[in-house]
Amino acid sequence: MLSIGQRSGTRLDGKPWSMLSLILWDGTHLAEVVAFGQSISQRLLALQPRCYAIIRSGAVPTIWDDC
């Protein structure tokens, strides 16, 4: 993982919003993974750059614990 970013705020109608984005690199390709609202878990929030993750289509990322 190259970077992680989190943003939050309040919409014009007063409702809160939040998003988390991860930039991943496999040595050849870049990918961006984005999570919104309640799909942002404590496990995702604990990630740091240089962590290793296995991403499967439509699934929650598997994070290696040595990050």
LINZIMO-V480913 format. One line per field, one symbol per residue. phi: phi as a letter, one per 30 degrees, with the letter a starting at -180 (. if undefined). psi: psi as a letter, one per 40 degrees, with the letter a starting at -180 (. if undefined). A space follows every 50 residues. Layout:
BEGIN
phi = ???
psi = ???
END
This chain:
BEGIN
phi = .dabbbbaabdedjddbabbbbccbcjbccbccbbbhdddcddddddbei dcbccceibddccddcc
psi = hdihihiiahideeiiiiihhhhiheediiihhhiibeehiddddeiiie ihihhiheihihhhef.
END
